Amino acid sequence: MEAGSTTSVDLLGLVRGVCRHPDCEGCDGFARPFDPFGGFSLVSSRDRLPLFRCMRCGCPSKHHERQTQQAWTQPTYAPQLASPSYQSESQASQRARPSQSCQPLEQQAKAFSRSGGNTPTSKALKGSQWCLQRPAPFGPLCIGDLVRLDPDNSGAPRIGMVKRFIHESESDRVMCSVEACFSSTSPQSEGDSRGQTLTLDTCGLRVEDFDTVPWDPPAKIFDFQSETKFKDLIFQPGGLKPLVPALKQRRCRLCVLGGSISLQGRGYRPNLVQALERRGVTIEDMPAAVGTAGSKPLSLVVSDWVVTKRPDLLLIEVAVNDGDELLEHTPYPDVLGVLRAAEGIVRTVRRRCPNTAIAFVEMFLRDDAEARVLKSGSEAWRDSSTEDAVGWYHEVAPRIHRAICRRYGLAQIDLVPALRAISAEDRRNWFRDDCHHSDAGGEVLGNLLARLLLWSVRQPALVSNLPASRAKTNLPPPVDIRCWCNGRTMRIAAGWLSPPDAISKRSERDLLKLGESMDWLLLRAGGKAVIPFKGKACGLLTFLGPDAPILSVSIDGCTPRRLQLLDRWCYYWRDSVVLLCDGLADTTHTVELEVEAELPDNTILKRLPTPASSELFSSFLDEARQERRPPQQLWLSYACGVEGDR
């Protein structure tokens, strides 16, 4: 299609129009018929409307309108610029309706503008549009920042986290969507994990730094092997002072909590151990890592995998997998969910192992052109534009972790700026794909981490601002009282499910035991599950894919609510932690699930199921047609409970 044209006719005589869907950036693919359920439907064929998919981008035909090529030019995965027209009615009304509590902030913004300040516009967005440059005295505002909100009705202070920027096309202003953290004075709604979401003017917001020294790493750090650059690689190095007694004794119990990057046999972790041992420190290496696990699943096993080992040093490596988690929830990323999980890990360890030194280690995901053909990990990352998705890994996830470090006085080792600065040749030599290290890369990074740790313990200790009442536990109040503390998992028993004809089994990989498989229970339409648990929240470790259903969820016999598991990324199967309920009293509860027979709205899928998943999905569809039942089903392996901070 030529620039400026509105339509064209292909060789088959089909009229093509520019795609208006935000994920397509104005692609000119044309629509073709597609039935994602292979002819299966609960609606008669006479009443069914044909579903069309773009042959180029996979979007539903309703988004292909006869518009000019310039009709949509915004980035694919920059949800901060999402147009309100693509939100659901409930989401749009929730974000568009200003609450009374944010009126003072709006007045402050207007006063600032009248006094000579400039309200930020879309031109102030920099880089990959994850940060907004604002005039003094406010400074930059970024996705993942904690910001101060107006006090609640009781006068208690509130904070929230920036989820995305919203560009108002008429005024060219940039607003932001902020999700409020739960505090002890927040209105409590049992079973609901969502905080209040506000749409606020960006110029009136102040970033919450918990009275710590302002710190943001440079975009790139050259010559990062020099000790003069270590201060740019480590935030709050004094947070590693608790490691000094173990180093003096020349014995250290090391636990790395993370994903596949930390599991590599010749990656950074074994080389870190060797580098410390060459310096005379005997290391007991106790890895606590599994595949694609980020903060959410790891917060559920930290008691068993970390606390029982009582390490001297805990390194938390979750940036890449947390980036997957954030990307797979776009356009409404669960930034607070990642924050609560990361905070739950820290509070659980700090309360039960107060002498353990804790540090976050932010690993690098390659963003160069060569890495596009080497992408590993989630299919959402492989199918996304690198420029528009990499910010979740390089910017947002580390920023969320940094907020936890500020609150609890922890060190953060951010390797992203250093590895962003290396040459193309070094990237090829140090990485075997987009994030996993080669032997050479593992040796370089392991030695670098050893030097960073030993340099940090020589730096001044952090000054504690804790009141005397909290000095013994060394724990400040939580950033969000619904943080995932004391999480635990439990295997779902077949006796919890009914009726028998709605249950089947399938052997697939175990999400918590690397390299092992397990029998998954598949609960079909009409099937019910009754899960007993103790704690303030309950969830499922599950697979989400093209067969993801709609659930009816009831807590302790109360009125059920509907929960649709199918989302835009369900064209492939992925690991997921699905939170069923939150904000409950810390006691015993029962959650009842039922898989509804109604088919989810599959037009929300970003594209057709991938070749790897379509064969399996086709077999599920064949079974469903033969048994004359809907194809959706719930994958059940582990349930999880969060007992809360105590």
PEJOKA-V167381 format. One record per backbone hydrogen bond with DSSP energy under -0.5 kcal/mol. NH is the residue of the N-H (numbers start at 1). CO is the residue of the C=O. E is the energy in kcal/mol with one decimal. If there is no record, write none. Layout:
nh = [NH	NH]
co = [CO	CO]
e = [E	E]
This chain:
nh = [5	8	10	13	16	18	18	19	20	24	25	26	32	34	36	38	40	47	48	52	53	54	55	58	61	63	64	65	65	67	71	72	78	79	81	82	82	86	87	92	93	94	95	96	97	98	102	103	106	107	108	109	110	111	112	113	114	115	116	117	119	122	124	125	126	129	130	131	132	133	133	134	138	139	141	143	144	145	147	148	149	152	155	158	160	161	162	163	164	166	168	168	169	172	173	174	175	175	176	177	178	178	179	180	180	181	186	191	192	193	198	198	200	200	202	204	205	208	209	212	221	222	226	229	230	232	233	233	234	235	236	239	240	241	243	244	247	248	249	250	251	252	254	254	255	257	257	258	258	259	260	262	263	264	264	267	271	272	273	274	275	276	277	278	279	279	280	281	282	282	283	284	285	286	286	288	290	293	298	299	300	300	301	302	305	306	307	308	309	310	310	312	313	314	315	315	316	317	317	318	319	322	323	324	325	326	327	328	329	330	332	335	338	339	340	341	342	343	344	345	346	347	348	349	350	351	352	353	356	357	359	360	361	362	362	363	366	366	372	372	373	374	382	383	384	389	389	390	392	393	394	395	396	397	399	400	401	402	403	404	405	406	407	408	409	410	411	412	413	414	414	415	415	419	420	421	421	422	427	428	429	430	431	432	433	434	438	441	442	443	444	445	446	447	448	449	450	451	452	453	454	455	456	457	458	459	464	470	471	471	474	475	481	483	484	485	487	487	488	490	492	496	497	498	502	503	504	506	508	508	510	516	518	520	520	521	522	522	523	523	524	524	525	526	527	528	529	530	531	531	532	533	535	536	537	538	539	540	541	542	542	544	548	551	552	553	553	554	556	556	558	561	563	565	565	570	572	574	576	578	578	579	580	580	581	584	587	587	589	591	592	593	594	595	596	596	602	604	605	606	610	613	614	615	617	618	619	620	621	622	623	624	625	626	627	628	628	629	633	634	635	635	636	636	637	638	639	640	641	642	643	643	644]
co = [2	16	14	10	8	6	67	27	63	21	21	21	53	51	34	35	37	44	44	50	32	59	30	54	52	60	61	18	63	65	68	69	75	77	78	79	165	83	84	88	89	90	91	92	93	96	99	100	102	103	104	105	106	107	108	109	110	111	113	112	117	172	121	122	131	126	126	126	141	124	131	132	135	135	132	130	162	142	160	206	158	156	152	149	147	179	145	177	177	175	166	173	167	168	168	120	166	173	200	164	176	198	161	178	196	159	183	582	189	191	178	196	176	198	174	201	202	146	207	209	417	220	223	226	227	229	229	230	230	412	234	236	237	238	240	241	243	244	245	247	246	282	252	284	313	255	315	256	288	317	291	259	260	260	261	264	267	268	269	270	271	272	273	274	275	276	277	276	250	280	281	252	283	254	284	256	258	290	294	295	296	297	298	298	301	302	302	303	306	306	307	253	253	357	255	313	359	257	315	316	361	318	319	320	321	322	323	324	326	327	329	333	334	335	336	337	338	339	340	341	342	343	344	345	346	347	348	349	353	312	314	411	316	360	413	361	364	434	368	369	370	371	378	379	381	385	386	386	389	390	390	391	391	392	395	396	397	398	399	400	401	402	403	404	405	405	358	235	360	233	412	362	413	415	416	417	418	419	423	424	425	426	427	436	436	374	430	429	438	439	440	441	442	443	444	445	446	447	448	449	450	451	452	453	455	456	462	467	467	468	470	470	182	480	340	483	299	484	641	639	637	493	494	528	499	500	522	520	506	518	516	513	508	506	518	636	504	520	521	634	502	522	632	595	524	498	593	496	529	591	530	589	587	642	642	581	640	578	638	540	576	574	545	563	594	551	561	592	554	590	555	553	551	549	563	567	569	544	542	540	576	577	538	578	538	536	535	585	533	531	554	529	552	527	550	594	600	601	602	568	571	610	610	611	613	614	615	616	617	618	619	620	621	622	623	624	625	624	547	523	543	633	521	634	541	541	490	539	488	537	486	641	485]
e = [-1.8	-1.4	-2.2	-1.8	-3.6	-0.7	-0.6	-2.6	-3.9	-2.0	-0.6	-0.5	-2.0	-2.8	-0.6	-1.8	-2.5	-0.9	-0.7	-0.6	-3.3	-2.0	-2.7	-1.7	-1.7	-1.8	-1.8	-1.3	-1.1	-2.1	-2.0	-0.6	-0.7	-0.6	-2.8	-1.8	-0.5	-2.1	-1.7	-3.1	-2.6	-1.9	-2.0	-2.4	-1.6	-0.8	-1.2	-1.3	-1.8	-2.6	-2.4	-2.2	-2.3	-2.6	-2.3	-2.2	-2.5	-1.7	-1.3	-2.3	-0.5	-1.1	-2.1	-1.2	-1.9	-2.5	-0.6	-0.7	-3.4	-2.2	-0.5	-0.6	-1.4	-0.7	-2.2	-2.5	-2.1	-2.0	-3.0	-2.6	-2.6	-2.2	-2.0	-0.8	-2.2	-2.5	-2.4	-3.3	-1.0	-2.9	-0.6	-2.8	-0.9	-2.2	-0.6	-1.5	-3.1	-0.5	-2.4	-2.7	-0.5	-2.9	-2.4	-0.6	-3.2	-2.5	-1.5	-3.1	-2.0	-0.5	-3.1	-0.5	-2.6	-0.6	-1.0	-1.0	-1.0	-2.9	-0.7	-1.4	-1.8	-0.5	-1.6	-1.9	-1.3	-1.4	-0.6	-1.1	-1.6	-2.8	-0.5	-2.2	-2.0	-1.6	-2.0	-2.2	-1.8	-2.4	-1.5	-0.9	-1.9	-2.6	-0.7	-2.0	-2.6	-0.6	-3.0	-0.6	-0.9	-0.8	-2.3	-0.9	-0.8	-0.7	-0.5	-1.3	-1.2	-2.3	-2.2	-2.2	-2.3	-2.1	-2.2	-2.1	-0.6	-0.5	-1.8	-2.0	-2.7	-0.6	-0.5	-2.7	-0.8	-2.9	-0.6	-3.0	-1.8	-2.4	-1.9	-2.1	-0.6	-0.9	-1.0	-0.8	-2.9	-2.2	-2.1	-1.2	-1.3	-1.0	-0.8	-2.0	-2.0	-3.1	-2.3	-0.5	-2.6	-2.8	-0.6	-0.7	-0.5	-2.8	-2.0	-1.7	-2.0	-2.3	-2.7	-2.7	-1.2	-1.7	-1.7	-1.8	-1.8	-2.1	-3.0	-2.0	-2.6	-2.7	-2.2	-2.0	-1.9	-2.9	-2.1	-2.1	-3.0	-2.3	-1.7	-3.0	-2.0	-2.6	-2.2	-1.9	-2.6	-0.5	-2.9	-0.7	-0.5	-3.3	-0.5	-1.2	-1.2	-1.3	-1.8	-2.6	-0.9	-1.3	-0.6	-2.4	-1.6	-1.0	-2.5	-2.1	-2.4	-1.9	-1.5	-2.4	-2.2	-2.3	-1.6	-1.3	-2.1	-2.6	-1.8	-2.1	-1.2	-1.7	-1.1	-2.1	-3.2	-2.5	-0.8	-1.9	-0.8	-2.4	-2.0	-0.7	-0.8	-0.6	-2.1	-1.9	-1.9	-2.7	-1.5	-2.5	-1.0	-1.2	-2.0	-0.5	-2.9	-1.9	-2.1	-2.6	-2.3	-2.1	-2.2	-2.6	-1.9	-2.0	-2.5	-2.6	-2.2	-2.2	-2.2	-1.8	-1.0	-1.9	-0.6	-1.6	-0.5	-0.8	-1.7	-0.9	-2.1	-1.6	-1.6	-2.0	-0.8	-0.5	-2.1	-2.7	-2.5	-1.7	-1.7	-2.2	-1.7	-1.5	-1.7	-1.8	-0.6	-2.3	-3.1	-2.0	-3.1	-3.2	-0.8	-2.4	-3.1	-0.5	-0.6	-2.6	-2.9	-0.6	-0.7	-3.3	-2.5	-3.8	-2.2	-2.1	-0.5	-2.9	-0.6	-2.2	-2.3	-3.0	-1.2	-1.6	-2.3	-2.2	-2.5	-0.7	-2.7	-2.3	-2.1	-3.0	-2.3	-0.6	-3.1	-2.4	-0.5	-3.2	-1.9	-2.5	-2.5	-2.4	-0.6	-1.8	-1.0	-1.8	-1.9	-2.5	-0.6	-0.6	-2.3	-0.6	-1.7	-2.3	-0.8	-2.3	-3.1	-2.5	-3.1	-3.0	-1.3	-2.2	-2.6	-0.7	-1.3	-1.2	-1.4	-2.8	-1.9	-0.6	-2.9	-1.0	-2.9	-2.8	-1.7	-2.0	-2.4	-2.4	-2.1	-2.3	-2.5	-2.3	-2.2	-0.5	-0.6	-2.3	-2.3	-2.7	-0.5	-0.5	-2.5	-0.5	-0.6	-1.0	-2.9	-2.3	-2.4	-2.1	-1.2	-0.5	-1.8]
